[in-house]
Amino acid sequence: MFVLSQIEHNLPMPPHLLNRPLVDAIKAELERLFLDKVVVNLGLCVSVYDILAVEGGFIFPGEGCSTLSLVFM
């Protein structure tokens, strides 16, 4: 049995991914972080189903990458 869960995450986007389309870069980075890993209180993540919201693009002091606030399933 599979269950869709909504996850909120602050994702730092490495600069080398910014030349790709934004949705493709976000999905690739989320898959790198979550795919085939166990998420606490949720279970094993087998797929990034959908990206529901993207906000931000903030660059925090001392960091060389932009940080996006995401909601995804």
HUQUI-V636238 format. One line per field, one symbol per residue. ss: DSSP state (2 for helix, 1 for strand, 0 for the rest). Layout:
ss: ???
This chain:
ss: 0000001111111022200002222222222222000110001100000011111111000000011111110
